[in-house]
């Protein structure tokens, strides 16, 4: 049985955007493409209606590229349980109110017992200061704790 990965919107954006002149963004784009081409097949991947909604914002050409990439990916439902958990993650939880969509991505992954939440959002999701607080909250509320990570962390290693 394959491990499950929830693909957050930033991954789709880095995968489909035009090459960046910013060195860090260009590296993230390269890593994302590398994971998508070489490692995606090792996992069962999922998105949600929230990913679709976020992917349809902005430049029409960029939107069409993002939609093309996600059209075959199965959706996880945004359940009442996920919505309620997202509210707990925001208030009095570790994420600020402006990160409500980020909290919902996390809640969807937790409720659906996803192994990994893949993101390049290091401000609110893959944040070393916030992740222990998020894990603690999910543990206290008896929810699955998805490992929040970047594509770089799921590129695989040398197995002996």
Secondary structure, DSSP 8 states (H G I E B T S, - for coil): --EEEEE-HHHHHHHHS---SSHHHHHHHHHHHHHHHHTGGGEEEEEEHHHHHHHTSS-HHHHHHHHHHHTTSEEE---HHHHHHHHHHHTTSSS-GGGHHHHHHHHHHHHTT-SEEE---TTTTS-HHHHHHHHHHHHHTT----EEE-GGGGS-----
